[in-house]
Each structure stands twice: as C-alpha cells, then as structure tokens.
C-alpha cells in the first residue's frame, strides 16, 4: 500500500491511496470462508457450499467491503501518525474513475482533506472589558415579588372582562360582508387581553360578557406570526399574510388572583419554615436576583471576550470542503444552497471551538472525572436544598451522578461547561476586567 499527500493550499489537501492484491487478498479470502460457513443453498449442507460458488455470488461485494475497511483504517492511521490536523472527515473525490471489480487488481483512491488553520491567540492585560454589576434596588425586588405572586396565584371566573383577564372563546373567519365564511378558519382559543398591542382591538375586548360577539382583525390579535398561528390554529406562513376579520364569541372570562405575601407563599417557594417573615422574603429575593444578574453579567462578559478574540484571530476555514462535508454527513439530504444559507453560523461556531481548544491545550487546562463528579454532586444537593426537599443519602446522590455521567450526551455537556468555566477563569487572569455599576434598565438596553 502506498499513501501520498499533496497540499493544494494551506487549508486543502488530497491524499491518494494505492492498494494492491498483497494488501487485501488475505482479508478477502478470510471473509469468503466466513461467508461459506453461513450460506444456505439448496443441494448443499450448511457450511459446505464450495468457495468458488460463494465467490461467484458474493465475491465483488466482499472485495468492495474489505477494501473499504482497509481504506478507512489505513487513512485514519496515516492522518494520526503524521499528526495532520483535519476538519470533518476525508471525502472521496467525486472525479475518481469507475472501478472494474471483475478484472481490476490494482486500485487507486483519492480523498479531499480539509486542514485546520494555523493561527496564534494572545491574551493580554492591554485588552480591557467591562463587567456590569447590576444594582438590585427595592423597586426591582417589588417587581419580582409581584411576578412571583402572579405565578403562585389562582384563577377565578368573572362576568365582565378587564385588561388583565384571560378570554376563552371561538374565533370564526368572516367574508367580505362580515358573514361567517363557510369552510373558513374556526378555532376555540384563549386570549390574554394585556398582550394585545393594538389599542382599538384591546378596547373592544374590555367590558364584554360571555356570549358577546365582537369583530376583530386577525392580524391585530398578535404582532408575532408564531403566536397568531397558534391562536388561530393555522401555519405560520398563513398567519404572516392574514387579512381576514374574525367574529370572536366570548365563552368564559378568567381572572388571575395573585397569591398573598404570607407564610403559606414562603413555604410553597422555599419549604417549611425556611423563610419566616416578609423581611426575610425580600432579602432572599434580593439575593437570588443578585446571583441571577451576576450570572447574566458573566455570560455577557464571556460573549464580549469571545467576539473580541474572534475578531482578533483572523483565519479562514476550508469553506467549500466543509460545505461538501456537511452535505455528506447530514441525516436528511441537503442542497448546496441550503447548506450555504446556514453556513456562517456553523463556521463561526467552529472557529470559536478551534480557538477554545487552542487555549485549553496551550494553557494545559484539564477537567478530571473527579471534578465533574464533585460539581454534579454539589449541583444535585443544592437543587434539593433550594426547594426545601430533604437531601437523599450519599449513595443515592452518587447513583444519580453515575447515571448522568454514563449518558454520553449529558456527560459531554457537563465537561464542556466545566472547560468553559476554566477558560473564563483564564480570561479573568489575563485580561483587564473593569467593574461598572449599572441599573437594571440600562443592563437590559445593552
């Protein structure tokens, strides 16, 4: 076997693999003998069909299978031994000639390789980033308490609609003369008055009673085509171009009754006796808001750093190769245009992955299995404690940890998260991070 590599440019190469009988013949003969043991054919005892007949029936497919296995093994071994950093997997060249499996003895196969780019990343204290410290004031705490009371509130029926009520009724599409359109859209749905932005439509829905009928323009029931489609039971494309009016027949009015700020609410949220006064409740809400907003600030800082490093590390990818590779590996058939449409998002993600991997390697960042287990244990115990639920025995917690880590997808998510945290810790030691206190409103505007 002979394998050669020709660089086309810095990001693309072609590998040629030449295979002769000395490389595959022994494997093919072994495979034929295995087939001979399994083949059932009238007139022959099981496993006693002559090799010549087996070869005549299955020889070409066995030869093709064994050569494909040989190619795969040898190609990846060559890439590994020669430390070639590739993106995606080798792709067979489309212009390789047709193979004559009956008569050909020598074979040559060509593969396109997408090569990983070479680049440098410098982390310097000269680079400055802002970290927002969001001020949690009394008004923000009160707003959060209001939302909590709504979340833990109850629903009651009422007779006349008000702005904050939910309306359940029937929507029937109308024709040009405002008569119900035969075969038109008909859907029973729930409508939240407060979410309607159009003032005229909102006012029509306030002050009505069950069995009242009003006419509304479908397009003004929601500014979002996705929500409108769900409300009327139609697809999004139809919702985007909806011109019809609808008759809305009110069937039921529901009013949200917010929960009272009392011991019953405290116990529902935090568990029996964890919070015992309104003062403690507000302090707890403030602490949670500060933690939540600190996490948001951390994510924003991380994203700002990622954007800056992406802009600084100006390198290219083997784009055409990667588009072909995405078409080849996708479960459902994709056209070149479909891949091209989504390619920028994919390539940006891949570029950051290359940058992050380089930082991890150059700074010797590691996450051990023991670290992952301890983090997972701490998270599990914290979740139980947060909701006032008794923490299970150590053996039960360990069982949850083992089950999670045995799931390949969940385990990868956890390790990716921990590597991300360590990369963020690296950023904090290398860059200049300037803290700046901002209001919640200003934080949202950014």
C-alpha positions as CSV (number, residue, x, y, z in Angstrom):
1,X,0.0,0.0,0.0
2,X,1.2,3.5,-0.9
3,X,-0.2,6.7,0.6
4,X,0.8,10.1,-0.6
5,X,-0.4,13.6,0.3
6,X,-0.4,16.7,-1.9
7,X,-1.2,20.1,-0.4
8,X,-3.4,22.2,-2.6
9,X,-3.1,25.2,-0.4
10,X,-2.9,25.9,3.4
11,X,-6.4,24.6,4.0
12,X,-6.9,21.8,1.5
13,X,-5.0,18.7,0.6
14,X,-5.5,15.5,-1.5
15,X,-4.5,12.1,-0.2
16,X,-4.0,9.2,-2.7
17,X,-4.1,5.6,-1.5
18,X,-2.8,2.8,-3.8
19,X,-3.9,-0.7,-3.0
20,X,-2.7,-4.0,-4.5
21,X,-3.6,-7.7,-4.0
22,X,-0.9,-8.0,-1.3
23,X,-2.9,-5.6,0.8
24,X,-6.4,-7.1,0.5
25,X,-6.2,-10.7,-0.7
26,X,-5.7,-12.4,2.7
27,X,-8.6,-10.4,4.1
28,X,-10.9,-11.2,1.2
29,X,-10.1,-14.9,1.4
30,X,-10.9,-14.9,5.2
31,X,-14.2,-13.1,4.5
32,X,-15.1,-15.7,1.8
33,X,-14.5,-18.5,4.3
34,X,-16.7,-16.8,6.9
35,X,-19.5,-16.4,4.3
36,X,-19.1,-20.1,3.3
37,X,-19.9,-21.1,6.9
38,X,-23.1,-19.0,6.9
39,X,-24.5,-19.6,3.3
40,X,-27.5,-21.9,3.0
41,X,-28.1,-23.2,-0.6
42,X,-30.3,-26.0,-1.9
43,X,-28.3,-29.2,-2.6
44,X,-25.5,-28.4,-0.1
45,X,-25.3,-29.0,3.6
46,X,-25.0,-25.8,5.8
47,X,-21.4,-24.5,5.6
48,X,-20.4,-26.8,2.8
49,X,-21.1,-24.6,-0.2
50,X,-17.9,-24.6,-2.4
51,X,-15.8,-21.5,-2.1
52,X,-15.9,-21.0,-5.8
53,X,-19.7,-20.7,-5.8
54,X,-19.6,-18.3,-2.8
55,X,-17.0,-16.2,-4.6
56,X,-19.1,-16.1,-7.8
57,X,-22.2,-15.0,-5.8
58,X,-20.6,-12.6,-3.3
59,X,-17.0,-12.1,-4.4
60,X,-17.4,-8.5,-5.7
61,X,-19.3,-7.2,-2.7
62,X,-16.9,-8.9,-0.3
63,X,-13.9,-7.4,-2.2
64,X,-15.5,-3.9,-2.1
65,X,-16.3,-4.2,1.6
66,X,-12.8,-5.4,2.6
67,X,-11.1,-2.7,0.5
68,X,-13.4,0.0,2.1
69,X,-12.4,-1.2,5.6
70,X,-8.8,-1.3,4.6
71,X,-9.0,2.3,3.2
72,X,-10.8,3.6,6.3
73,X,-8.3,2.0,8.7
74,X,-5.2,3.0,6.8
75,X,-6.3,6.5,6.0
76,X,-7.1,7.4,9.7
77,X,-3.9,5.7,10.8
78,X,-1.9,7.8,8.3
79,X,-3.6,11.0,9.5
80,X,-2.9,10.2,13.1
81,X,0.7,9.1,12.6
82,X,1.6,12.1,10.5
83,X,-0.2,14.5,13.0
84,X,-2.3,16.0,10.3
85,X,-5.0,18.3,11.9
86,X,-8.1,17.9,9.8
87,X,-11.6,19.3,9.9
88,X,-14.5,17.0,9.3
89,X,-13.7,13.6,7.7
90,X,-11.8,12.8,4.4
91,X,-14.2,12.9,1.4
92,X,-13.8,10.7,-1.7
93,X,-13.0,12.8,-4.7
94,X,-16.0,13.0,-7.0
95,X,-13.9,12.6,-10.2
96,X,-12.4,9.2,-9.3
97,X,-12.9,6.8,-12.3
98,X,-15.3,3.9,-12.4
99,X,-13.9,0.7,-10.8
100,X,-14.0,-2.6,-12.6
101,X,-14.4,-5.0,-9.7
102,X,-14.3,-8.1,-12.0
103,X,-10.9,-7.5,-13.6
104,X,-9.1,-4.8,-11.8
105,X,-6.3,-5.8,-9.3
106,X,-4.6,-2.5,-8.5
107,X,-6.8,0.3,-7.2
108,X,-6.1,4.0,-6.5
109,X,-8.4,6.2,-4.4
110,X,-8.2,9.9,-3.8
111,X,-9.6,11.8,-0.9
112,X,-10.0,15.5,-0.2
113,X,-8.9,16.7,3.2
114,X,-9.9,20.0,5.0
115,X,-7.0,21.2,7.0
116,X,-7.2,23.0,10.3
117,X,-5.9,26.6,10.0
118,X,-2.7,27.8,11.8
119,X,-3.2,30.8,14.0
120,X,-2.0,32.5,17.2
121,X,-4.0,33.9,20.1
122,X,-2.5,36.4,22.5
123,X,-4.3,37.1,25.8
124,X,-3.0,40.5,27.1
125,X,-3.8,42.8,30.0
126,X,-3.9,45.6,27.5
127,X,-7.3,44.3,26.4
128,X,-10.0,45.7,28.6
129,X,-13.5,44.5,29.1
130,X,-16.4,45.9,31.2
131,X,-18.2,43.8,33.7
132,X,-21.7,45.1,34.7
133,X,-22.6,45.0,38.3
134,X,-26.4,45.3,38.2
135,X,-27.9,47.3,41.1
136,X,-30.8,45.4,42.7
137,X,-32.9,48.2,44.3
138,X,-36.2,48.0,46.2
139,X,-38.3,48.6,43.0
140,X,-36.7,45.6,41.3
141,X,-37.4,43.4,44.3
142,X,-41.0,44.5,44.4
143,X,-41.4,43.8,40.7
144,X,-40.0,40.3,41.2
145,X,-42.3,39.7,44.2
146,X,-45.3,40.8,42.0
147,X,-44.3,38.3,39.3
148,X,-43.9,35.5,41.9
149,X,-47.4,36.3,43.4
150,X,-48.9,36.0,39.9
151,X,-47.0,32.7,39.3
152,X,-48.3,31.2,42.5
153,X,-51.8,32.8,42.2
154,X,-55.1,31.2,41.4
155,X,-57.6,31.5,38.6
156,X,-61.2,32.6,39.1
157,X,-64.2,33.2,36.8
158,X,-65.7,36.6,36.3
159,X,-68.6,38.2,34.4
160,X,-67.2,41.3,32.8
161,X,-63.7,41.4,31.1
162,X,-60.9,43.7,32.3
163,X,-57.5,44.4,30.8
164,X,-55.6,41.7,32.8
165,X,-58.1,38.9,32.1
166,X,-57.9,35.8,30.0
167,X,-60.7,35.3,27.5
168,X,-61.7,31.9,26.2
169,X,-63.9,31.8,23.1
170,X,-64.5,30.9,19.4
171,X,-62.8,32.6,16.5
172,X,-64.7,32.3,13.2
173,X,-63.3,33.8,9.9
174,X,-65.6,36.3,8.1
175,X,-66.1,37.0,4.5
176,X,-66.1,40.5,2.8
177,X,-69.7,41.2,4.1
178,X,-68.6,40.1,7.6
179,X,-70.7,36.9,7.5
180,X,-69.1,33.7,8.8
181,X,-67.1,32.2,6.0
182,X,-68.1,28.6,5.2
183,X,-65.1,26.4,5.4
184,X,-63.0,29.2,6.8
185,X,-60.8,29.3,9.9
186,X,-62.5,28.3,13.1
187,X,-60.7,27.8,16.4
188,X,-61.5,27.9,20.1
189,X,-58.7,29.6,21.9
190,X,-57.6,31.6,25.0
191,X,-56.6,35.2,24.6
192,X,-54.7,37.3,27.1
193,X,-56.0,40.9,26.7
194,X,-52.9,42.6,28.1
195,X,-50.6,41.1,25.5
196,X,-52.6,42.7,22.6
197,X,-50.6,45.8,21.4
198,X,-53.3,47.3,19.1
199,X,-55.3,49.8,21.3
200,X,-58.5,49.6,19.3
201,X,-58.6,45.8,19.4
202,X,-57.8,45.7,23.1
203,X,-60.6,48.2,24.0
204,X,-63.1,46.0,22.1
205,X,-62.3,43.1,24.4
206,X,-62.6,45.1,27.6
207,X,-66.0,45.2,29.3
208,X,-67.6,42.3,27.4
209,X,-69.6,39.4,28.9
210,X,-69.9,35.7,28.0
211,X,-71.8,35.1,24.7
212,X,-71.0,38.6,23.5
213,X,-69.8,38.7,19.9
214,X,-67.3,41.2,18.5
215,X,-65.5,41.6,15.2
216,X,-61.7,41.9,15.2
217,X,-59.0,42.0,12.6
218,X,-57.0,38.8,12.7
219,X,-53.6,40.4,12.1
220,X,-54.1,42.7,15.1
221,X,-54.6,40.0,17.6
222,X,-50.8,39.5,17.8
223,X,-47.7,41.2,16.4
224,X,-45.9,37.8,16.3
225,X,-46.8,35.4,13.4
226,X,-45.9,32.3,15.5
227,X,-48.3,33.3,18.4
228,X,-51.0,34.2,15.9
229,X,-50.7,30.9,14.1
230,X,-51.1,29.0,17.5
231,X,-54.0,31.2,18.5
232,X,-56.0,30.5,15.2
233,X,-54.7,27.0,14.5
234,X,-53.0,27.9,11.2
235,X,-49.5,27.6,9.9
236,X,-47.0,30.5,10.3
237,X,-46.9,31.4,6.6
238,X,-50.6,31.9,6.5
239,X,-50.5,33.9,9.7
240,X,-47.9,36.2,8.2
241,X,-50.2,37.2,5.3
242,X,-53.6,37.1,7.2
243,X,-56.0,39.8,6.0
244,X,-59.4,38.4,7.3
245,X,-61.6,39.7,10.0
246,X,-62.9,37.3,12.7
247,X,-66.0,37.1,14.9
248,X,-65.0,36.3,18.4
249,X,-67.7,34.8,20.6
250,X,-66.7,35.0,24.3
251,X,-67.4,31.8,26.3
252,X,-65.5,32.3,29.5
253,X,-63.6,35.0,31.4
254,X,-60.8,34.0,33.8
255,X,-59.1,36.4,36.2
256,X,-55.7,35.9,37.8
257,X,-55.9,36.3,41.6
258,X,-52.3,37.0,42.9
259,X,-51.1,35.0,45.9
260,X,-50.8,36.8,49.2
261,X,-47.4,37.6,50.6
262,X,-47.6,35.4,53.7
263,X,-46.2,32.3,55.4
264,X,-48.1,30.0,53.0
265,X,-46.3,31.5,50.0
266,X,-42.9,31.4,51.7
267,X,-43.4,27.7,52.5
268,X,-44.5,26.9,48.9
269,X,-41.4,28.5,47.4
270,X,-38.7,27.6,49.9
271,X,-40.0,24.8,52.0
272,X,-41.5,24.6,55.5
273,X,-40.1,27.3,57.9
274,X,-37.1,28.3,55.7
275,X,-38.3,31.9,55.4
276,X,-40.4,33.2,58.2
277,X,-41.1,36.9,57.6
278,X,-41.7,39.4,54.8
279,X,-38.3,41.0,55.6
280,X,-36.5,37.6,55.2
281,X,-38.5,37.0,52.0
282,X,-37.4,40.3,50.4
283,X,-33.8,39.6,51.4
284,X,-34.0,36.2,49.8
285,X,-35.5,37.6,46.6
286,X,-32.7,40.3,46.5
287,X,-30.0,37.6,47.0
288,X,-31.5,35.5,44.2
289,X,-31.8,38.4,41.8
290,X,-28.2,39.5,42.5
291,X,-27.0,35.9,41.8
292,X,-29.1,35.6,38.6
293,X,-27.9,39.0,37.3
294,X,-24.3,38.2,38.2
295,X,-24.7,35.1,36.0
296,X,-26.1,37.2,33.2
297,X,-23.2,39.7,33.6
298,X,-20.8,36.8,33.5
299,X,-22.3,35.5,30.3
300,X,-22.2,38.9,28.7
301,X,-18.6,39.4,29.6
302,X,-17.8,35.9,28.2
303,X,-19.6,36.8,24.9
304,X,-17.8,40.1,24.7
305,X,-14.5,38.4,25.0
306,X,-15.4,35.7,22.5
307,X,-16.4,38.4,20.0
308,X,-13.1,40.2,20.5
309,X,-11.0,37.1,20.2
310,X,-12.9,36.0,17.1
311,X,-12.2,39.4,15.5
312,X,-8.6,39.3,16.5
313,X,-7.9,35.8,15.3
314,X,-8.3,36.4,11.6
315,X,-8.1,33.0,10.0
316,X,-10.0,31.2,7.3
317,X,-11.6,27.7,7.0
318,X,-11.7,25.3,4.1
319,X,-15.2,26.5,3.4
320,X,-16.1,24.6,0.2
321,X,-14.8,21.4,1.7
322,X,-16.8,21.9,4.8
323,X,-20.0,22.6,2.9
324,X,-19.5,19.3,1.0
325,X,-18.8,17.5,4.2
326,X,-22.0,18.9,5.9
327,X,-24.0,17.7,2.9
328,X,-22.4,14.3,3.2
329,X,-22.9,13.7,6.9
330,X,-26.4,15.3,7.4
331,X,-29.1,12.7,8.2
332,X,-31.5,14.3,5.7
333,X,-30.5,15.3,2.2
334,X,-29.4,18.9,1.9
335,X,-28.7,21.0,-1.2
336,X,-25.7,23.2,-1.6
337,X,-27.9,26.3,-1.3
338,X,-29.4,25.1,1.9
339,X,-26.0,24.4,3.5
340,X,-24.7,27.8,2.3
341,X,-27.6,29.6,3.9
342,X,-26.8,28.3,7.3
343,X,-23.0,28.1,6.9
344,X,-22.0,31.3,8.5
345,X,-23.5,30.2,11.9
346,X,-21.7,26.8,11.6
347,X,-18.3,28.3,10.6
348,X,-18.4,30.9,13.4
349,X,-19.1,28.1,15.9
350,X,-16.3,26.0,14.5
351,X,-13.9,29.0,14.6
352,X,-14.6,29.5,18.3
353,X,-14.2,25.8,19.0
354,X,-10.7,25.9,17.4
355,X,-9.8,29.0,19.4
356,X,-11.0,27.5,22.7
357,X,-9.3,24.2,22.0
358,X,-6.0,26.0,21.4
359,X,-6.3,28.0,24.6
360,X,-7.1,24.8,26.5
361,X,-4.1,23.0,25.0
362,X,-1.6,25.9,25.4
363,X,-2.6,26.6,29.0
364,X,-2.8,23.0,30.0
365,X,-6.4,23.2,31.1
366,X,-7.8,19.9,32.3
367,X,-11.1,18.7,33.9
368,X,-10.8,15.4,35.7
369,X,-13.6,12.9,36.3
370,X,-13.4,13.6,40.0
371,X,-14.0,17.3,39.4
372,X,-17.0,16.6,37.2
373,X,-18.4,14.3,39.9
374,X,-18.0,16.8,42.7
375,X,-19.6,19.6,40.6
376,X,-22.5,17.4,39.8
377,X,-23.0,16.3,43.4
378,X,-22.9,19.9,44.6
379,X,-25.5,20.9,42.0
380,X,-27.8,18.0,42.9
381,X,-27.6,18.7,46.6
382,X,-28.1,22.5,46.0
383,X,-31.2,21.9,44.0
384,X,-32.8,19.8,46.8
385,X,-31.8,22.4,49.4
386,X,-33.1,25.3,47.3
387,X,-36.6,23.9,47.3
388,X,-36.5,22.7,50.9
389,X,-36.6,19.0,49.9
390,X,-34.6,16.6,52.2
391,X,-31.3,15.7,50.6
392,X,-31.0,11.9,49.7
393,X,-28.4,9.7,51.1
394,X,-24.9,9.9,49.7
395,X,-25.3,6.6,47.9
396,X,-28.5,7.8,46.2
397,X,-26.7,11.1,45.1
398,X,-23.8,9.0,43.8
399,X,-26.2,6.9,41.9
400,X,-27.7,10.0,40.2
401,X,-24.1,11.2,39.4
402,X,-23.1,7.8,37.9
403,X,-26.3,7.6,35.8
404,X,-25.7,11.2,34.4
405,X,-22.1,10.6,33.6
406,X,-22.9,7.3,31.9
407,X,-25.1,9.2,29.4
408,X,-22.6,10.3,26.7
409,X,-24.6,13.4,25.7
410,X,-25.1,14.6,29.3
411,X,-21.5,13.9,30.2
412,X,-20.2,15.9,27.2
413,X,-22.5,18.8,28.2
414,X,-21.1,18.8,31.8
415,X,-17.4,18.6,30.7
416,X,-17.9,21.3,28.1
417,X,-19.5,23.5,30.8
418,X,-16.6,22.9,33.2
419,X,-14.0,23.5,30.5
420,X,-15.8,26.8,29.6
421,X,-15.7,27.9,33.2
422,X,-11.9,27.2,33.4
423,X,-11.4,29.2,30.2
424,X,-13.4,32.0,31.7
425,X,-11.1,31.9,34.8
426,X,-8.2,32.1,32.5
427,X,-9.6,35.2,30.8
428,X,-10.0,36.9,34.3
429,X,-6.3,36.4,35.0
430,X,-5.1,37.6,31.5
431,X,-7.4,40.5,30.7
432,X,-8.2,43.7,32.5
433,X,-11.8,43.5,33.7
434,X,-13.3,46.8,34.8
435,X,-16.4,46.6,37.0
436,X,-19.1,49.2,36.5
437,X,-22.4,49.5,38.4
438,X,-25.4,49.9,36.2
439,X,-29.2,50.0,36.7
440,X,-31.3,47.0,35.6
441,X,-32.9,49.1,32.9
442,X,-29.5,50.1,31.4
443,X,-28.4,46.5,31.6
444,X,-31.4,45.4,29.6
445,X,-30.8,48.1,27.0
446,X,-27.4,46.7,26.2
